[in-house]
Amino acid sequence: MKTTGLAIAAALGVSAAASANSLTLTFLGFGDSTTTGVRYNSNLGWSSRSSASLTNITVGVHRWGIYGQERASFCTQLFEGVTVGQTYTFNVVAPSQVPEADDPTNAPGPMGAIKAALVNDLYRRYYADLAGATQIGAFQLAIYEITHENLAATSASEAVSQLALDKGAFQSGKAGGLYATAASMLASLGQGGFGSMGPNLLGLSNASAQDQLLVVPIGAPAVLAGFGLIGLGFMRRRMK
């Protein structure tokens, strides 16, 4: 089976397991993903460089189970994790409010409005057509760069010029096509204007688990407002 993209689920269900401000999901493991070396130093400004050693991490899509269906997300937090088979209840918040930082080790804290604008544009440009481990891993890498960089910008347009995977608080190794793909995604942000996913992009926050970003089906917010959140997200469409 070959992953041909990340497709939004068309159907919604309703259940008491979810409410208007929380969602319970079971982590099934990574989908398409790869490994890469990264380093993070919260004390570095966006233009600083570091010679610290790299730590290998997995970058890719997170798979979740809910009532026999599969949803997927991308994470916003380096310093917490999720365990395969474990069930988590997340608070559903605006993307600007993730990642949380209830503990100092959970740096860097909520991304805020400017970074949320960058993340929304990233999703608007690339999310629907993501396919394969390199693209999907690069997308996750770009999210980490946006959410963990110490930007000193007063607008999203200014912030784009401060995004770079080879300098700043968050840095990545340059091996393979992953780095180049992620760098290209970041460089394209804001070209022709900043796009937005609007209410279809949600943040998932949990004080003891890795915070996530989840896309809900187009047209779903009005339904969710009345009935809860079960069925939100997207399903991975597979074709031979």
ROVEX-110293 format. One record per atom (N, C-alpha, C): x, y, z; residue number from 1. Coordinates in pm, whole numbers. Example, Ala and Ser with C-alpha at 12.3 -4.5 7.8 and 13.67 -1.06 7.14 Angstrom:
2
      X      Y      Z pos
   1319   -569    780   1
   1230   -450    780   1
   1320   -330    780   1
   1285   -225    708   2
   1367   -106    714   2
   1290      3    787   2
end
This chain:
240
      X      Y      Z pos
     84   -118      0   1
      0      0      0   1
     89    124      0   1
     48    225    -72   2
    126    347    -81   2
     40    465    -40   2
     90    548     51   3
     16    666     92   3
     18    768    -20   3
    -99    812    -63   4
   -107    907   -173   4
   -143   1046   -126   4
   -162   1065      1   5
   -194   1197     51   5
   -263   1186    185   5
   -296   1299    244   6
   -369   1303    370   6
   -505   1361    340   6
   -608   1277    346   7
   -741   1318    304   7
   -829   1349    424   7
   -915   1448    410   8
  -1008   1485    515   8
  -1127   1390    513   8
  -1165   1340    628   9
  -1281   1252    636   9
  -1407   1330    605   9
  -1498   1268    533  10
  -1619   1337    491  10
  -1732   1324    592  10
  -1731   1217    672  11
  -1844   1190    759  11
  -1813   1223    904  11
  -1915   1263    977  12
  -1902   1292   1119  12
  -1990   1197   1199  12
  -1946   1161   1321  13
  -2029   1086   1413  13
  -2049   1170   1537  13
  -2133   1127   1627  14
  -2159   1200   1751  14
  -2149   1102   1866  14
  -2079   1141   1973  15
  -2063   1051   2087  15
  -2043   1130   2214  15
  -2078   1069   2325  16
  -2057   1132   2455  16
  -1911   1131   2494  16
  -1824   1061   2417  17
  -1682   1054   2452  17
  -1612   1186   2427  17
  -1675   1274   2351  18
  -1614   1402   2322  18
  -1709   1514   2361  18
  -1652   1627   2398  19
  -1734   1742   2430  19
  -1686   1858   2346  19
  -1746   1975   2367  20
  -1712   2091   2286  20
  -1572   2142   2316  20
  -1509   2093   2424  21
  -1375   2143   2455  21
  -1275   2034   2486  21
  -1306   1908   2453  22
  -1210   1800   2475  22
  -1231   1690   2373  22
  -1127   1611   2355  23
  -1132   1501   2259  23
  -1043   1389   2311  23
  -1095   1265   2311  24
  -1021   1150   2361  24
   -979   1062   2244  24
   -849   1036   2232  25
   -792    960   2123  25
   -691    859   2176  25
   -675    747   2105  26
   -575    647   2139  26
   -463    651   2037  26
   -339    664   2083  27
   -226    674   1992  27
   -193    538   1932  27
   -191    531   1799  28
   -166    406   1728  28
    -22    395   1679  28
     52    504   1683  29
    190    504   1633  29
    206    601   1519  29
    326    604   1463  30
    354    693   1351  30
    304    634   1220  30
    258    721   1131  31
    233    684    993  31
    360    709    915  31
    348    763    794  32
    466    794    714  32
    557    887    792  32
    683    849    805  33
    776    925    889  33
    919    889    852  33
   1010    967    905  34
   1152    939    889  34
   1224    994   1011  34
   1354    976   1019  35
   1431   1029   1131  35
   1526   1137   1082  35
   1554   1230   1170  36
   1649   1336   1138  36
   1711   1387   1266  36
   1826   1452   1255  37
   1892   1508   1372  37
   1850   1652   1394  37
   1820   1686   1519  38
   1781   1822   1554  38
   1853   1863   1682  38
   1858   1993   1703  39
   1906   2047   1830  39
   1817   2164   1869  39
   1802   2185   1999  40
   1718   2296   2046  40
   1784   2361   2166  40
   1795   2493   2161  41
   1850   2571   2271  41
   1762   2695   2285  41
   1679   2697   2387  42
   1582   2805   2404  42
   1647   2940   2429  42
   1777   2942   2457  43
   1847   3068   2485  43
   1899   3136   2359  43
   1894   3069   2245  44
   1948   3125   2122  44
   1845   3209   2049  44
   1890   3324   1998  45
   1806   3407   1914  45
   1793   3347   1776  45
   1702   3398   1696  46
   1671   3339   1566  46
   1789   3341   1469  46
   1885   3432   1488  47
   1997   3443   1396  47
   2124   3375   1448  47
   2117   3314   1565  48
   2235   3251   1625  48
   2258   3111   1569  48
   2381   3065   1578  49
   2416   2931   1535  49
   2472   2852   1652  49
   2467   2721   1640  50
   2513   2634   1748  50
   2593   2520   1690  50
   2694   2475   1765  51
   2773   2359   1724  51
   2741   2237   1810  51
   2634   2247   1888  52
   2595   2136   1974  52
   2559   2014   1890  52
   2573   1897   1949  53
   2544   1774   1876  53
   2395   1762   1846  53
   2363   1685   1742  54
   2226   1662   1701  54
   2169   1540   1773  54
   2040   1542   1798  55
   1969   1428   1855  55
   1870   1377   1752  55
   1873   1249   1724  56
   1782   1192   1625  56
   1641   1179   1681  56
   1544   1228   1604  57
   1403   1215   1640  57
   1324   1166   1519  57
   1205   1116   1543  58
   1115   1078   1435  58
   1030   1197   1397  58
   1021   1225   1268  59
    935   1332   1219  59
    836   1271   1120  59
    710   1291   1145  60
    608   1233   1059  60
    471   1253   1117  60
    375   1182   1063  61
    236   1197   1103  61
    203   1103   1218  61
    127   1152   1313  62
     80   1074   1426  62
    -55   1012   1392  62
    -70    883   1418  63
   -195    812   1390  63
   -273    792   1520  63
   -403    817   1515  64
   -488    807   1633  64
   -612    725   1602  64
   -659    648   1699  65
   -780    571   1684  65
   -893    629   1766  65
  -1012    630   1708  66
  -1130    674   1780  66
  -1252    604   1721  66
  -1312    517   1799  67
  -1430    442   1759  67
  -1411    370   1625  67
  -1300    300   1614  68
  -1275    219   1497  68
  -1230    294   1374  68
  -1216    424   1384  69
  -1168    505   1273  69
  -1030    560   1305  69
   -960    604   1202  70
   -825    657   1220  70
   -820    805   1186  70
   -755    879   1273  71
   -730   1021   1252  71
   -579   1042   1257  71
   -535   1155   1209  72
   -391   1182   1210  72
   -366   1326   1246  72
   -249   1353   1301  73
   -214   1488   1345  73
    -65   1509   1331  73
    -24   1633   1349  74
    117   1667   1358  74
    141   1733   1493  74
    258   1709   1552  75
    281   1757   1688  75
    352   1892   1688  75
    336   1961   1799  76
    394   2095   1815  76
    498   2101   1926  76
    531   1986   1985  77
    607   1986   2109  77
    718   1881   2107  77
    841   1926   2125  78
    955   1835   2125  78
    972   1760   2257  78
    930   1817   2368  79
    975   1770   2498  79
    877   1683   2573  79
    769   1649   2511  80
    681   1549   2567  80
    652   1447   2458  80
    600   1332   2497  81
    573   1229   2399  81
    437   1166   2419  81
    406   1071   2335  82
    286    989   2350  82
    328    843   2331  82
    257    752   2396  83
    292    611   2397  83
    190    531   2317  83
    240    443   2232  84
    152    360   2150  84
     59    279   2240  84
    -70    282   2207  85
   -170    210   2283  85
   -231    289   2397  85
   -173    404   2429  86
   -223    486   2539  86
   -333    579   2490  86
   -434    599   2573  87
   -545    689   2541  87
   -525    822   2613  87
   -549    931   2541  88
   -527   1065   2594  88
   -650   1152   2572  88
   -681   1233   2669  89
   -786   1333   2653  89
   -720   1471   2638  89
   -745   1533   2525  90
   -686   1663   2494  90
   -790   1773   2510  90
   -745   1888   2556  91
   -826   2009   2548  91
   -818   2061   2406  91
   -930   2099   2350  92
   -934   2154   2214  92
   -924   2306   2224  92
   -819   2361   2165  93
   -790   2504   2178  93
   -754   2561   2041  93
   -739   2690   2035  94
   -692   2755   1913  94
   -546   2716   1889  94
   -502   2706   1762  95
   -361   2674   1735  95
   -264   2766   1808  95
   -300   2892   1826  96
   -211   2987   1893  96
   -181   2949   2037  96
   -261   2858   2095  97
   -245   2822   2236  97
   -163   2696   2257  97
   -112   2635   2152  98
    -22   2520   2166  98
    116   2559   2113  98
    222   2496   2165  99
    224   2396   2273  99
    215   2461   2411  99
    151   2392   2502 100
    144   2444   2639 100
    281   2432   2705 100
    297   2504   2817 101
    424   2499   2890 101
    396   2505   3039 101
    322   2406   3089 102
    291   2401   3231 102
    416   2375   3315 102
    516   2317   3250 103
    642   2286   3316 103
    754   2347   3233 103
    861   2399   3296 104
    969   2462   3219 104
   1030   2373   3113 104
   1026   2241   3132 105
   1085   2152   3033 105
    999   2142   2907 105
    879   2199   2910 106
    790   2192   2796 106
    805   2313   2704 106
    917   2384   2713 107
    941   2502   2630 107
    906   2470   2485 107
    866   2568   2407 108
    873   2712   2434 108
    741   2776   2477 108
    634   2702   2493 109
    506   2760   2530 109
    423   2798   2408 109
    303   2851   2431 110
    209   2880   2322 110
    271   2963   2210 110
    238   2925   2086 111
    302   2990   1971 111
    255   3133   1949 111
    135   3168   1989 112
     85   3303   1971 112
     35   3329   1829 112
    -13   3449   1808 113
    -84   3483   1684 113
      6   3482   1561 113
    127   3536   1570 114
    214   3545   1453 114
    256   3406   1406 114
    300   3322   1497 115
    339   3185   1459 115
    218   3106   1410 115
    102   3130   1470 116
    -19   3062   1425 116
    -53   3100   1282 116
    -28   3225   1245 117
    -51   3268   1106 117
     43   3194   1012 117
    167   3173   1053 118
    264   3099    971 118
    222   2953    957 118
    180   2892   1068 119
    136   2753   1066 119
     13   2736    977 119
    -81   2828    989 120
   -200   2821    905 120
   -166   2829    757 120
    -73   2917    721 121
    -32   2929    582 121
     39   2802    534 121
    121   2744    621 122
    187   2618    589 122
     84   2509    558 122
    -16   2498    644 123
   -122   2399    622 123
   -199   2427    493 123
   -231   2553    471 124
   -311   2589    354 124
   -238   2554    224 124
   -108   2570    225 125
    -29   2547    104 125
      0   2399     78 125
     24   2321    183 126
     83   2189    162 126
      3   2071    217 126
    -80   2094    315 127
   -143   1984    388 127
   -219   1885    300 127
   -303   1937    212 128
   -392   1850    134 128
   -316   1757     40 128
   -195   1796     -2 129
   -122   1719   -102 129
     -2   1645    -47 129
     13   1638     84 130
    127   1568    142 130
    125   1420    105 130
    240   1368     65 131
    250   1227     28 131
    393   1180     47 131
    410   1065    112 132
    541   1006    129 132
    615   1059    249 132
    712    981    295 133
    783   1010    419 133
    861   1141    414 133
    920   1173    298 134
   1000   1295    290 134
    915   1420    304 134
    806   1428    228 135
    718   1545    236 135
    653   1556    373 135
    604   1444    423 136
    535   1446    551 136
    632   1478    665 136
    752   1419    661 137
    853   1451    761 137
    896   1595    754 137
    910   1649    632 138
    950   1789    614 138
    843   1882    669 138
    717   1846    649 139
    606   1927    701 139
    614   1934    853 139
    640   1820    918 140
    656   1820   1063 140
    777   1902   1106 140
    885   1890   1032 141
   1006   1967   1064 141
    978   2117   1054 141
    903   2157    953 142
    868   2298    937 142
    782   2347   1054 142
    692   2264   1102 143
    610   2300   1218 143
    698   2321   1340 143
    794   2232   1361 144
    885   2248   1475 144
    964   2378   1465 144
   1011   2411   1345 145
   1087   2534   1328 145
   1002   2656   1363 145
    878   2657   1317 146
    791   2771   1346 146
    760   2779   1495 146
    720   2668   1555 147
    673   2672   1693 147
    785   2688   1795 147
    907   2649   1760 148
   1016   2651   1858 148
   1119   2762   1835 148
   1105   2838   1727 149
   1203   2942   1701 149
   1176   3066   1787 149
   1283   3131   1829 150
   1271   3256   1905 150
   1264   3374   1808 150
   1148   3393   1750 151
   1129   3499   1652 151
   1122   3635   1720 151
   1175   3736   1652 152
   1170   3873   1702 152
   1099   3958   1598 152
    978   3921   1566 153
    903   3986   1459 153
    771   4040   1511 153
    724   4145   1446 154
    596   4204   1484 154
    487   4174   1383 154
    521   4095   1281 155
    422   4055   1182 155
    463   3921   1123 155
    369   3852   1062 156
    399   3724    998 156
    495   3743    883 156
    479   3851    807 157
    568   3878    694 157
    712   3893    739 157
    732   3966    847 158
    867   3983    901 158
    921   3852    956 158
    834   3771   1014 159
    877   3646   1076 159
    932   3547    974 159
    879   3547    852 160
    924   3451    751 160
   1075   3461    729 160
   1127   3582    729 161
   1270   3602    704 161
   1356   3553    819 161
   1295   3523    934 162
   1369   3477   1050 162
   1361   3325   1068 162
   1297   3258    973 163
   1287   3112    979 163
   1402   3050    902 163
   1480   2967    969 164
   1592   2899    904 164
   1627   2776    986 164
   1643   2664    919 165
   1670   2539    989 165
   1816   2523   1031 165
   1903   2611    982 166
   2045   2598   1015 166
   2091   2699   1120 166
   1997   2773   1178 167
   2033   2867   1284 167
   1910   2893   1370 167
   1937   2954   1486 168
   1828   2985   1577 168
   1813   2883   1688 168
   1707   2895   1764 169
   1684   2806   1878 169
   1664   2661   1833 169
   1589   2642   1724 170
   1568   2509   1669 170
   1650   2494   1541 170
   1729   2386   1534 171
   1811   2361   1416 171
   1802   2215   1376 171
   1821   2190   1248 172
   1810   2054   1195 172
   1934   2018   1115 172
   1966   1890   1113 173
   2073   1842   1027 173
   2034   1857    880 173
   2134   1862    792 174
   2109   1891    651 174
   2111   1768    561 174
   2116   1651    620 175
   2128   1529    540 175
   2000   1501    462 175
   2016   1455    338 176
   1902   1409    257 176
   1812   1520    209 176
   1701   1478    148 177
   1607   1574     91 177
   1512   1634    192 177
   1508   1580    312 178
   1416   1629    414 178
   1441   1775    446 178
   1566   1810    469 179
   1604   1947    504 179
   1565   2043    392 179
   1600   2009    269 180
   1572   2097    156 180
   1422   2115    136 180
   1345   2009    153 181
   1201   2018    136 181
   1138   2107    242 181
   1180   2088    368 182
   1128   2171    476 182
   1168   2317    457 182
   1293   2341    416 183
   1339   2478    394 183
   1260   2546    283 183
   1228   2471    179 184
   1149   2527     69 184
   1008   2562    116 184
    949   2476    197 185
    816   2505    251 185
    819   2634    333 185
    917   2648    419 186
    926   2767    503 186
    948   2894    421 186
   1032   2884    318 187
   1062   3001    236 187
    941   3050    156 187
    848   2959    129 188
    731   2995     48 188
    622   3066    127 188
    630   3065    258 189
    523   3121    339 189
    504   3270    310 189
    380   3309    297 190
    347   3449    273 190
    350   3493    129 190
    402   3410     40 191
    407   3449   -101 191
    266   3456   -157 191
    229   3573   -207 192
     94   3594   -257 192
     -9   3615   -147 192
     37   3631    -24 193
    -53   3650     89 193
    -57   3527    178 193
    -99   3546    301 194
   -105   3438    398 194
   -243   3372    395 194
   -244   3242    372 195
   -367   3167    375 195
   -400   3120    516 195
   -523   3072    536 196
   -564   3027    667 196
   -658   2907    654 196
   -649   2819    750 197
   -743   2707    760 197
   -868   2745    837 197
   -868   2866    894 198
   -982   2912    972 198
  -1012   2817   1087 198
  -1141   2793   1114 199
  -1177   2707   1226 199
  -1151   2559   1200 199
  -1100   2525   1081 200
  -1075   2384   1049 200
   -941   2334   1102 200
   -860   2420   1159 201
   -735   2379   1221 201
   -746   2400   1371 201
   -730   2292   1446 202
   -744   2297   1591 202
   -614   2259   1661 202
   -596   2313   1779 203
   -488   2271   1866 203
   -541   2171   1968 203
   -460   2069   1999 204
   -493   1971   2102 204
   -389   1981   2212 204
   -431   2012   2332 205
   -338   2038   2442 205
   -361   1942   2557 205
   -250   1888   2609 206
   -254   1799   2725 206
   -128   1827   2805 206
   -142   1854   2936 207
    -29   1894   3018 207
     77   1787   3031 207
     43   1661   3007 208
    140   1553   3024 208
    163   1473   2897 208
    117   1524   2783 209
    136   1455   2655 209
    170   1557   2547 209
    224   1508   2439 210
    268   1592   2328 210
    150   1662   2263 210
    153   1794   2258 211
     45   1871   2197 211
     43   1851   2046 211
    -76   1862   1986 212
    -96   1829   1846 212
   -171   1939   1771 212
   -166   1930   1639 213
   -250   2009   1550 213
   -335   1912   1469 213
   -464   1940   1461 214
   -559   1849   1397 214
   -650   1927   1304 214
   -672   1875   1185 215
   -762   1937   1089 215
   -898   1871   1097 215
  -1004   1953   1098 216
  -1140   1901   1098 216
  -1196   1912    956 216
  -1296   1831    923 217
  -1353   1836    788 217
  -1409   1973    754 217
  -1399   2009    628 218
  -1457   2134    581 218
  -1607   2133    608 218
  -1657   2241    668 219
  -1798   2248    700 219
  -1832   2190    836 219
  -1734   2127    899 220
  -1763   2060   1026 220
  -1782   2154   1145 220
  -1715   2270   1153 221
  -1726   2351   1275 221
  -1869   2380   1319 221
  -1958   2407   1223 222
  -2096   2437   1261 222
  -2162   2314   1324 222
  -2130   2197   1270 223
  -2184   2073   1326 223
  -2125   2048   1464 223
  -1994   2067   1474 224
  -1926   2040   1600 224
  -1974   2132   1711 224
  -2008   2255   1674 225
  -2053   2349   1774 225
  -2180   2299   1843 225
  -2263   2227   1769 226
  -2387   2179   1826 226
  -2379   2040   1886 226
  -2288   1958   1836 227
  -2290   1817   1874 227
  -2162   1765   1938 227
  -2055   1842   1944 228
  -1932   1790   2000 228
  -1829   1765   1893 228
  -1722   1694   1929 229
  -1606   1687   1842 229
  -1576   1550   1786 229
  -1656   1449   1816 230
  -1625   1317   1763 230
  -1632   1318   1611 230
  -1535   1257   1548 231
  -1533   1251   1402 231
  -1447   1358   1339 231
  -1395   1453   1419 232
  -1313   1555   1357 232
  -1177   1499   1322 232
  -1107   1566   1234 233
   -974   1522   1193 233
   -972   1482   1049 233
   -875   1403   1012 234
   -869   1352    877 234
   -828   1207    880 234
   -864   1133    778 235
   -829    994    766 235
   -727    980    656 235
   -640    887    671 236
   -538    863    569 236
   -599    778    461 236
   -597    828    338 237
   -649    751    227 237
   -535    674    164 237
   -553    541    151 238
   -449    457     95 238
   -498    396    -35 238
   -408    389   -130 239
   -438    327   -257 239
   -324    236   -296 239
   -355    130   -369 240
   -251     39   -415 240
   -175    103   -530 240
end
